[in-house]
Amino acid sequence: MVARLVIAAPASGSGKTTVATGLMAAFTSAGLTVSPHKAGPDYIDPGYHALATGRPGRNLDAYLCGTELIAPLFAHGAAGCDLAVVEGVMGLYDGAAGAGELASTAQIAKLLRAPVVLVVDASSQSRSVAALVHGFASWDPQVRIGGVILNKVASDRHEELLREALEESGVPVLGVLRRIERAATPSRHLGLVPVAERRADALASVEAMAELVREGCDLEALLGLARSAPSLGAEPWEAGAACGLTTSAPPVVAVAGGPAFTFSYAEHPELLTAAGADVVTFDPLRDEQLPDGTSGLVIGGGFPEVYAPELSANEALRKAVAGLASSGAPIAAECAGLLYLARSLDGAPMCGVLDAEARMSERLTLGYREAVAVSDSALAAAGTRLNGHEFHRTVVEPAAGPAPAWGMHRPERRVEGFVQQGVHASYLHTHWASQPGMALRFVERCTR
């Protein structure tokens, strides 16, 4: 059994990331082995969690992976750890639009049988905080709110008023945090700036979060609450069992990394390895050639729009990627990868694999999607159905090629993406733990 806590809030912007990351770092520095998790599809927060704990940040998304995989994926990530901290998403009861509690923090807490700590932005209230906490604690009897952490408290007097109000709620105050600028992390058009782009500053931010939590929270009480979680009774997910180990000589699968390509789920390279691949990471900003012997290429999400001039200047690598694509080798590109394979991005030449142009947009495209594979590809057979997620402020024109990648069925009907030779390029982010056959199919294509 792993002690565990879910860090939730009434709404986005309440301070979940600060508290969750600070707790992870504070408990790690105290000598505990901490397993970090993030509810929902977010790629950026897990980078800060990994920095705080020294372990891979992992996502728990009931929409992308299905409710049946949440406990096994959690058990996989938390194996051998003393404590697991799960950062929630949005407000506690907010989930996939129009789908009830699906993919909400509350659902994750129930699936993990984990106590919840509610982080409340108390900056503009006093006695009303008790009504707010009471409402959240009583809304779903299956969600156990074990304590509250008050954030952005203005003064000792303000704290006194808040504590007095909450005495009547029956929910203990486990922490009180003042405003602190040094723990802040910079944001831009898609959220926080990823760790890979500001590692030294990110380390300082994480340490400031840890110090804030150490000063303001009752760590002993929080650990006691975490240890009160009952046995989960879930068998850990295993990549090898999910997709089947192969015995052939491992093909080299190059995976784009570095500051421009930071969006990846921790289970993807594990699945590729389990399927028989030799996974090698490279940085398109700095490496002028693909890894030796590359048989397949995976380019995930990230921020190529921020680094378009630098990516364009690496002409040798752009030509190498184009050459790999023309050979028919499997290439899986999601979101940022789609932009990198286009002819240009905001006028800067890219790899030119796809007959499409990419540019920044004022419009944010965000949300879960129900999708079906339209064309046979290195990732999926036509007709394969899965759930995915879109998150970008860019536009690719045209939106789809002669052989589209996906047909979207929710929230709107449309086709999207490109399948040509071995290339599968799309805006849709997918979690391969829900479809391990995708990793196996990709590696099998790499051996041909």
C-alpha positions in Angstrom: 0.0 0.0 0.0 1.3 3.5 -0.9 0.3 6.5 1.2 -1.3 9.0 -1.0 -2.9 12.4 -1.3 -4.9 14.2 -4.0 -4.3 18.0 -4.1 -7.5 19.6 -5.4 -9.1 23.1 -5.5 -12.5 24.7 -6.0 -11.2 26.3 -9.3 -8.2 26.7 -11.5 -5.7 29.3 -10.3 -6.1 28.5 -6.6 -2.6 27.3 -6.2 -2.7 23.5 -6.8 0.6 23.4 -8.6 2.4 25.4 -6.0 1.1 23.3 -3.2 1.5 19.9 -4.9 5.0 20.6 -6.2 6.0 22.1 -2.9 4.8 19.0 -1.0 6.6 16.7 -3.4 9.8 18.6 -2.9 9.5 19.0 0.8 8.8 15.3 1.5 11.5 14.3 -0.9 14.1 16.5 0.9 12.9 14.9 4.1 14.1 11.5 2.8 10.8 10.0 1.5 10.6 8.5 -2.0 7.7 10.4 -3.6 5.8 9.4 -6.6 4.4 12.4 -8.6 1.2 12.3 -10.5 -1.1 14.7 -12.4 -4.8 14.3 -13.1 -5.7 15.1 -16.7 -3.8 15.5 -19.9 -1.4 18.3 -18.8 2.2 17.8 -20.0 3.9 20.8 -18.3 3.1 20.3 -14.6 4.7 16.8 -14.6 8.0 18.3 -15.6 8.0 20.4 -12.3 6.9 17.3 -10.4 9.8 15.3 -11.8 12.2 18.1 -10.8 10.8 18.1 -7.3 11.0 14.3 -6.8 13.7 13.0 -9.1 11.1 10.5 -10.6 9.1 10.7 -13.8 5.9 12.8 -13.6 3.0 10.6 -14.7 -0.5 11.5 -15.8 -3.8 9.9 -14.7 -6.5 10.7 -17.3 -9.7 8.7 -17.1 -10.9 10.1 -20.4 -7.8 9.2 -22.4 -7.1 5.9 -20.7 -10.4 4.7 -19.3 -11.3 4.5 -15.6 -10.1 0.9 -15.5 -6.5 1.9 -16.0 -6.2 4.7 -13.4 -5.4 2.5 -10.4 -3.0 0.2 -12.3 -1.2 3.1 -13.9 -1.0 4.7 -10.4 0.3 1.5 -8.9 2.9 1.3 -11.7 4.3 4.7 -11.1 4.1 4.5 -7.3 5.7 1.1 -6.9 8.3 1.1 -4.1 7.5 4.7 -3.0 6.7 5.9 0.5 4.2 8.5 -0.7 2.3 9.5 -3.8 1.0 13.0 -4.4 -1.6 13.6 -7.2 -2.1 17.1 -8.4 -5.7 17.6 -9.6 -7.1 19.4 -12.6 -9.3 22.4 -12.8 -11.9 22.5 -10.0 -12.4 19.4 -7.9 -15.6 18.3 -9.6 -14.8 19.6 -13.1 -14.3 17.0 -15.8 -14.8 16.4 -19.5 -17.5 18.7 -20.8 -20.9 17.1 -20.9 -19.7 13.8 -19.4 -20.5 14.2 -15.7 -17.7 13.4 -13.4 -15.6 11.7 -16.1 -11.9 12.8 -15.9 -12.5 15.0 -12.9 -10.2 15.2 -9.9 -13.0 13.8 -7.8 -13.3 10.7 -10.0 -9.6 10.1 -9.8 -9.7 10.5 -5.9 -12.5 7.9 -5.8 -10.8 5.5 -8.1 -7.6 5.7 -6.0 -9.5 5.7 -2.7 -7.4 8.7 -1.7 -8.0 11.5 0.7 -8.3 15.0 -0.8 -6.6 18.2 0.4 -8.5 21.3 -0.8 -6.4 24.3 -1.7 -8.5 27.4 -1.3 -7.6 30.9 -2.6 -8.7 32.9 0.5 -7.5 36.2 -0.8 -11.0 37.8 -1.0 -13.0 36.1 1.7 -13.1 35.4 5.4 -16.1 33.6 7.0 -17.5 32.6 3.6 -14.6 30.1 3.3 -16.5 27.8 5.7 -19.5 27.7 3.4 -17.3 27.0 0.4 -15.4 24.2 2.1 -18.6 22.7 3.5 -20.2 22.7 0.1 -17.3 20.9 -1.6 -17.0 18.4 1.3 -20.6 17.5 1.3 -21.3 17.5 -2.5 -20.2 13.8 -3.0 -20.1 11.6 0.1 -17.6 9.3 -1.7 -15.1 12.1 -2.0 -13.2 12.3 1.3 -11.9 15.9 1.9 -9.4 15.3 4.7 -8.2 18.9 5.1 -7.8 22.3 3.6 -4.8 24.5 2.8 -5.5 28.2 2.7 -3.6 30.1 0.1 -2.8 33.8 -0.5 -3.6 34.7 3.1 -3.0 38.4 3.6 -2.1 38.7 7.3 -2.2 37.1 10.8 -5.6 38.7 11.4 -6.9 37.3 8.1 -5.6 33.9 9.1 -7.3 34.1 12.4 -10.7 34.9 10.8 -10.4 32.0 8.4 -9.5 29.5 11.1 -12.4 30.6 13.3 -14.8 30.2 10.4 -13.5 26.7 9.5 -13.7 25.4 13.1 -17.4 24.9 12.4 -16.9 23.1 9.1 -15.3 20.0 10.6 -12.5 20.1 8.0 -9.1 20.7 9.6 -6.8 23.4 8.4 -3.5 21.7 7.4 -1.7 24.7 6.0 -1.8 28.5 5.6 0.3 30.1 2.9 1.1 33.7 2.4 1.7 35.3 -1.0 5.2 34.8 -2.2 6.7 35.9 -5.5 9.8 33.8 -5.6 7.6 30.6 -5.9 5.9 32.0 -9.0 6.5 30.4 -12.4 6.3 32.3 -15.7 3.4 31.5 -18.1 2.6 32.1 -21.7 0.0 31.1 -24.3 -0.4 27.4 -23.3 0.4 27.7 -19.5 3.6 27.5 -17.5 6.9 27.6 -19.3 8.2 24.0 -19.3 11.1 23.0 -17.1 13.3 22.1 -20.1 13.3 25.8 -21.1 14.3 27.3 -17.7 15.9 24.5 -15.7 18.1 26.6 -13.4 15.2 29.0 -12.6 12.8 26.1 -12.4 15.0 24.5 -9.7 14.9 27.7 -7.7 11.1 28.0 -8.1 10.6 24.4 -6.9 12.8 25.0 -3.9 10.9 28.2 -3.1 7.6 26.2 -3.3 9.1 23.6 -0.9 10.2 26.2 1.5 6.7 27.9 1.4 5.1 24.5 2.1 7.5 23.7 4.9 6.9 27.0 6.6 3.1 27.0 6.2 1.9 23.4 6.2 1.7 20.7 8.9 3.7 18.1 7.1 3.3 15.5 9.8 -0.5 15.8 9.7 -0.5 15.7 5.9 1.6 12.5 5.9 -0.7 11.0 8.5 -3.7 11.8 6.3 -1.9 10.2 3.3 -1.2 7.0 5.4 -4.9 6.7 6.3 -5.7 5.8 2.7 -6.9 2.1 2.5 -5.3 -0.6 0.4 -5.9 0.0 -3.3 -5.9 -3.6 -4.4 -4.8 -2.9 -7.9 -2.2 -4.8 -9.9 0.4 -2.5 -11.4 0.3 -1.8 -15.1 3.2 -3.3 -17.0 4.3 -2.1 -20.4 5.6 -5.5 -21.4 2.3 -7.2 -20.6 0.3 -4.4 -22.3 1.9 -4.8 -25.7 3.9 -8.0 -25.6 7.7 -8.3 -25.7 9.4 -9.1 -29.0 12.6 -11.1 -29.5 13.8 -9.6 -32.8 16.8 -7.2 -33.0 15.6 -3.9 -31.6 15.1 -1.1 -34.1 16.2 2.4 -33.1 13.3 4.7 -32.5 14.4 8.3 -32.2 12.2 10.5 -29.9 12.4 14.3 -30.2 13.2 16.0 -26.9 14.8 19.2 -25.7 13.1 22.6 -25.0 11.0 22.6 -28.2 9.5 19.2 -27.7 8.6 18.6 -24.1 5.1 17.1 -24.3 5.3 13.3 -23.8 3.6 10.8 -21.5 6.1 8.7 -19.4 4.5 5.5 -20.5 5.2 6.0 -24.3 8.9 5.3 -24.2 8.2 2.4 -21.8 5.7 0.9 -24.3 8.1 1.4 -27.2 10.9 -0.3 -25.3 8.5 -3.2 -24.2 7.5 -3.6 -27.9 11.2 -4.2 -28.7 12.6 -0.8 -29.7 15.8 0.8 -28.7 14.5 4.3 -27.7 17.0 7.2 -28.2 16.2 10.8 -27.4 17.6 13.7 -29.5 17.2 17.4 -29.5 16.1 19.0 -32.8 17.5 22.4 -31.6 21.1 21.1 -31.3 21.6 17.7 -33.0 22.3 18.0 -36.7 21.6 14.3 -37.5 19.2 11.7 -36.3 20.6 9.0 -34.0 22.6 6.3 -35.7 20.5 3.6 -37.2 17.2 5.4 -36.8 14.4 3.2 -38.1 11.4 5.3 -36.8 10.8 8.7 -35.4 8.4 10.0 -32.8 7.9 13.8 -32.5 5.5 14.7 -29.7 4.1 18.0 -28.6 5.8 21.2 -27.3 6.5 24.7 -28.4 8.1 24.8 -31.9 6.4 28.1 -32.5 8.7 29.6 -29.8 11.8 28.1 -31.4 10.9 28.3 -35.1 14.0 30.3 -36.1 16.4 27.9 -34.3 14.6 24.8 -35.7 14.7 26.3 -39.2 18.4 27.1 -38.9 19.2 23.4 -38.2 18.9 22.7 -41.9 20.9 19.5 -41.7 18.5 17.9 -39.4 15.5 19.1 -41.3 16.9 17.4 -44.4 17.6 14.2 -42.4 14.0 14.1 -41.2 12.7 14.7 -44.8 15.0 11.9 -46.0 13.7 9.5 -43.4 10.1 10.3 -44.4 10.8 9.8 -48.1 12.2 6.4 -47.3 8.8 5.3 -46.0 10.1 4.9 -42.4 7.4 5.2 -39.7 7.1 8.7 -38.2 4.5 9.6 -35.5 4.0 13.3 -35.1 1.6 14.9 -32.6 0.8 18.7 -32.5 4.3 20.2 -32.4 5.5 17.3 -34.5 2.9 18.2 -37.1 4.1 21.8 -37.2 7.7 20.6 -37.6 6.9 18.4 -40.5 5.0 21.2 -42.4 6.6 23.3 -45.1 6.9 26.3 -42.8 5.9 27.7 -39.4 5.2 31.4 -39.3 7.2 31.7 -42.5 10.3 29.8 -41.2 11.1 26.8 -43.3 10.5 23.5 -41.5 11.0 19.9 -42.7 8.7 20.1 -45.8 7.4 16.6 -45.3 3.8 17.7 -45.4 2.3 19.9 -48.1 1.0 22.3 -45.5 1.7 25.7 -43.8 1.6 26.3 -40.1 1.1 29.6 -38.2 0.2 31.0 -34.8 -3.4 31.9 -34.1 -5.3 34.0 -31.6 -7.7 31.2 -31.0 -7.1 28.5 -28.4 -8.1 25.0 -29.4 -8.6 23.0 -26.3 -10.6 19.9 -25.2 -11.1 16.2 -25.3 -11.9 14.5 -28.6 -13.5 11.2 -29.7 -11.7 10.1 -32.8 -11.6 7.2 -35.3 -8.6 6.4 -37.6 -9.6 7.3 -41.1 -6.6 5.8 -42.9 -4.3 2.9 -42.3 -1.1 4.1 -40.8 2.0 3.1 -38.9 0.1 3.9 -35.7 -3.4 2.5 -36.2 -5.5 0.5 -38.6 -8.4 2.4 -40.2 -11.5 2.2 -37.9 -9.5 2.3 -34.7 -11.4 4.3 -32.1 -9.8 6.2 -29.2 -10.1 9.3 -27.1 -7.6 12.1 -27.4 -6.9 15.7 -26.5 -6.2 18.9 -28.4 -4.3 21.9 -27.0 -2.8 24.5 -29.3 -2.9 28.1 -30.5 -1.7 27.3 -34.1 -3.4 26.5 -37.4 -2.2 24.2 -40.1 -3.6 24.8 -43.6 -4.9 22.6 -45.0 -6.1 20.9 -41.9 -6.1 17.4 -43.5 -4.3 15.7 -46.4 -5.8 13.4 -49.1 -5.6 10.6 -46.5 -6.6 12.2 -43.2 -5.3 10.8 -39.9 -8.5 11.1 -37.7 -12.2 11.7 -38.0 -13.4 13.6 -35.0 -16.9 12.8 -33.6 -17.0 15.0 -30.5 -17.6 17.9 -30.0 -17.8 18.4 -33.8 -17.5 16.2 -36.9 -14.4 16.9 -39.1 -11.3 15.2 -40.5 -7.9 16.2 -39.4 -4.2 15.3 -39.9 -2.1 13.6 -42.5 -1.2 10.0 -43.4 1.3 9.5 -46.2 3.8 6.7 -46.7 5.0 6.0 -43.1 4.0 9.4 -41.7 1.1 9.9 -39.3 0.9 13.6 -38.3 -2.0 15.2 -36.4 -2.9 17.7 -33.7 -4.5 15.0 -31.6 -2.6 14.0 -28.4 -3.1 10.3 -27.5 -2.2 8.2 -24.5 -0.8 4.9 -25.7 -1.5 3.1 -22.5 -5.1 3.0 -23.6 -4.1 1.6 -27.0 -0.8 -0.4 -26.4 -1.2 -1.9 -29.9 -0.2 1.4 -31.3 3.3 1.1 -29.9 3.6 -2.5 -31.0 2.3 -1.7 -34.5 4.8 1.2 -34.8 7.8 -0.9 -33.7 6.7 -3.7 -36.0 6.7 -1.2 -39.0 10.2 -0.1 -37.9 11.5 -3.6 -38.3 10.3 -3.9 -41.9 
